[in-house]
Amino acid sequence: MVVRNISNSMILGITLKGIRHPLLSVGTLMVFAVVYQYLGNIVVSGAVASGGLVCISYANAYYGLKYRLFNSKSSPDGSHKMYAHYNSGQRGRRYWVAEHDGVIIGGVGIQKQQKSTAGKSGERRTTVAELKRMAVEPEYRRMGVAKALLDTAIEFAKQQGYDVIILDTSEIQQEAMRFYLKCGFEEIGVTRCDTVFPLFSYNLHNFRLRLNKKAQVQVQLFLSTVER
Ligand SMILES: CC(C)(COP(=O)(O)OP(=O)(O)OC[C@H]1O[C@@H](n2cnc3c(N)ncnc32)[C@H](O)[C@@H]1OP(=O)(O)O)[C@@H](O)C(=O)NCCC(=O)NCCS
């Protein structure tokens, strides 16, 4: 559910981004010109060129999401496997699902930060958790499911001694950005990701939630040291 959900919510946006890409627009015009030269029919040539554009753009989005961003290693398919992956006994790592009538309708995970952002956001002296794979089934959105999952994850993170929760969300996931801002996260930066989609790079928005005062003091101390 979770992997499918997040992929689905991104595939349209990524496909549209591809359609607007200048390189593909030029390619489409060239295809149109060649087909028109052979067929002499403006409608058919336009249909062939724009059909090709949509197919290439969709293939780019599908490949990036399925084989790179949400591949079976980073996101074992299906919520139950994801649950097992995150709840494998490693300290500071957990995955929760929300259920309705025995059906999984949402999920979220917490793990210790995998890559260091030291120096980037002033968190090198804190214990940083990453929030992963937040998703709610479309028909259950705007009912507080994600907020309930997030509250559970925050409570767990505090118990585990984390000072900060960070997460990345893409430029395509506008509803997720609004959700995190509403829930007290602050945007701390934007990073460019060029390893997922063959045709183009995209922006990842970096968010942070400080969990206690101690972390805030440490961050401020670190920042003031840098300024001097
Ligand atoms: C982002 C997502 C998890 C939110 O789930 P949700 O269960 O609908 O969120 P909640 O109902 O708990 O929302 C809590 C608050 O966040 C804000 N919010 C949530 N979705 C929003 C949206 N689409 N637009 C504006 N604000 C939104 C609202 O303030 C909302 O409170 P309200 O409904 O009382 O106004 C869900 O839209 C989703 O699964 N999206 C696709 C997957 C995805 O992008 N995941 C993020 C990966 S980083």
The ligand as an SDF file (V2000), in Angstrom:
LIG
                    3D

 48 50  0  0  0  0  0  0  0  0999 V2000
    0.3860   13.7950    3.0280 C   0  0  0  0  0  0  0  0  0  0  0  0
   -0.6190   12.7700    3.5410 C   0  0  0  0  0  0  0  0  0  0  0  0
    0.1340   11.6420    4.2470 C   0  0  0  0  0  0  0  0  0  0  0  0
   -1.5840   13.4510    4.5290 C   0  0  0  0  0  0  0  0  0  0  0  0
   -2.4550   12.4700    5.0630 O   0  0  0  0  0  0  0  0  0  0  0  0
   -3.8640   12.8150    5.7460 P   0  0  0  0  0  0  0  0  0  0  0  0
   -4.3130   11.6420    6.5380 O   0  0  0  0  0  0  0  0  0  0  0  0
   -4.8010   13.3100    4.6980 O   0  0  0  0  0  0  0  0  0  0  0  0
   -3.5000   14.0380    6.6940 O   0  0  0  0  0  0  0  0  0  0  0  0
   -4.3560   14.5330    7.9670 P   0  0  0  0  0  0  0  0  0  0  0  0
   -5.8120   14.2860    7.7240 O   0  0  0  0  0  0  0  0  0  0  0  0
   -3.7980   13.9450    9.2080 O   0  0  0  0  0  0  0  0  0  0  0  0
   -4.0640   16.1020    7.8900 O   0  0  0  0  0  0  0  0  0  0  0  0
   -3.6860   16.8850    9.0160 C   0  0  0  0  0  0  0  0  0  0  0  0
   -3.6010   18.3310    8.5620 C   0  0  0  0  0  0  0  0  0  0  0  0
   -2.5660   18.5020    7.5810 O   0  0  0  0  0  0  0  0  0  0  0  0
   -2.9930   19.4490    6.5800 C   0  0  0  0  0  0  0  0  0  0  0  0
   -3.1670   18.7690    5.2870 N   0  0  0  0  0  0  0  0  0  0  0  0
   -3.1700   17.4420    5.0330 C   0  0  0  0  0  0  0  0  0  0  0  0
   -3.3520   17.2190    3.7090 N   0  0  0  0  0  0  0  0  0  0  0  0
   -3.4730   18.4300    3.1190 C   0  0  0  0  0  0  0  0  0  0  0  0
   -3.6900   18.8610    1.7880 C   0  0  0  0  0  0  0  0  0  0  0  0
   -3.8430   17.9850    0.7760 N   0  0  0  0  0  0  0  0  0  0  0  0
   -3.7880   20.1840    1.5420 N   0  0  0  0  0  0  0  0  0  0  0  0
   -3.6580   21.0940    2.5370 C   0  0  0  0  0  0  0  0  0  0  0  0
   -3.4630   20.7430    3.8500 N   0  0  0  0  0  0  0  0  0  0  0  0
   -3.3680   19.4300    4.1230 C   0  0  0  0  0  0  0  0  0  0  0  0
   -4.3360   19.9710    7.0330 C   0  0  0  0  0  0  0  0  0  0  0  0
   -4.1330   21.1170    7.8270 O   0  0  0  0  0  0  0  0  0  0  0  0
   -4.8600   18.8270    7.8860 C   0  0  0  0  0  0  0  0  0  0  0  0
   -5.7940   19.2280    8.8630 O   0  0  0  0  0  0  0  0  0  0  0  0
   -7.3370   19.5160    8.4330 P   0  0  0  0  0  0  0  0  0  0  0  0
   -7.7730   18.3900    7.5430 O   0  0  0  0  0  0  0  0  0  0  0  0
   -8.0580   19.5510    9.7540 O   0  0  0  0  0  0  0  0  0  0  0  0
   -7.3310   20.8300    7.7160 O   0  0  0  0  0  0  0  0  0  0  0  0
   -1.4680   12.1870    2.3600 C   0  0  0  0  0  0  0  0  0  0  0  0
   -1.9650   13.2550    1.5850 O   0  0  0  0  0  0  0  0  0  0  0  0
   -0.7200   11.2360    1.4380 C   0  0  0  0  0  0  0  0  0  0  0  0
   -0.6680   10.0320    1.7050 O   0  0  0  0  0  0  0  0  0  0  0  0
   -0.1450   11.7380    0.3320 N   0  0  0  0  0  0  0  0  0  0  0  0
    0.5530   10.8950   -0.6680 C   0  0  0  0  0  0  0  0  0  0  0  0
    1.8180   10.2590   -0.1480 C   0  0  0  0  0  0  0  0  0  0  0  0
    2.8820   11.2760    0.2000 C   0  0  0  0  0  0  0  0  0  0  0  0
    3.1510   12.2150   -0.5350 O   0  0  0  0  0  0  0  0  0  0  0  0
    3.5040   11.0520    1.3670 N   0  0  0  0  0  0  0  0  0  0  0  0
    4.5690   11.8980    1.8630 C   0  0  0  0  0  0  0  0  0  0  0  0
    5.8770   11.2250    1.7280 C   0  0  0  0  0  0  0  0  0  0  0  0
    7.1890   12.2860    2.3020 S   0  0  0  0  0  0  0  0  0  0  0  0
  1  2  1  0
  2  3  1  0
  2  4  1  0
  2 36  1  0
  4  5  1  0
  5  6  1  0
  6  7  2  0
  6  8  1  0
  6  9  1  0
  9 10  1  0
 10 11  2  0
 10 12  1  0
 10 13  1  0
 13 14  1  0
 14 15  1  0
 15 16  1  0
 15 30  1  0
 16 17  1  0
 17 18  1  0
 17 28  1  0
 18 19  1  0
 18 27  1  0
 19 20  2  0
 20 21  1  0
 21 22  1  0
 21 27  2  0
 22 23  1  0
 22 24  2  0
 24 25  1  0
 25 26  2  0
 26 27  1  0
 28 29  1  0
 28 30  1  0
 30 31  1  0
 31 32  1  0
 32 33  2  0
 32 34  1  0
 32 35  1  0
 36 37  1  0
 36 38  1  0
 38 39  2  0
 38 40  1  0
 40 41  1  0
 41 42  1  0
 42 43  1  0
 43 44  2  0
 43 45  1  0
 45 46  1  0
 46 47  1  0
 47 48  1  0
M  END
$$$$
